[in-house]
């Protein structure tokens, strides 16, 4: 086995994922790279005002217990939802390889952003390696 070149390395570091399209049951593919919120935080790619959201995500992940969310909870968490939306934009900008986030940001739906966010940080089984033929 020989040493791989930079292009081969980049090819292995990215994945094509399927996200919801714009019509019912439509799927489209985008190329992403994996994401680490901690690495993004350490590299200053997450604005200071969103650091609390990242910490909350980690805390909730560690203490995850499914509970019913009331309307009161949703209303009291509206700032959290706004911050989470901003965090998803930052993450999508970081992980979208093809197309670039800047090229499609005005057209991405909330569902698509969520799917990209989850795929980029989720288990490797959520992403499918891209194999060129």
Secondary structure as GFF3:
##gff-version 3
##sequence-region A 1 133
A	DSSP	alpha_helix	6	13	.	.	.	ID=ss1
A	DSSP	beta_strand	14	20	.	.	.	ID=ss2
A	DSSP	beta_strand	27	33	.	.	.	ID=ss3
A	DSSP	alpha_helix	37	42	.	.	.	ID=ss4
A	DSSP	three_ten_helix	48	50	.	.	.	ID=ss5
A	DSSP	alpha_helix	51	62	.	.	.	ID=ss6
A	DSSP	alpha_helix	71	76	.	.	.	ID=ss7
A	DSSP	alpha_helix	78	95	.	.	.	ID=ss8
A	DSSP	beta_strand	96	98	.	.	.	ID=ss9
A	DSSP	alpha_helix	101	104	.	.	.	ID=ss10
A	DSSP	alpha_helix	110	121	.	.	.	ID=ss11
A	DSSP	three_ten_helix	124	126	.	.	.	ID=ss12
A	DSSP	beta_strand	128	129	.	.	.	ID=ss13
###
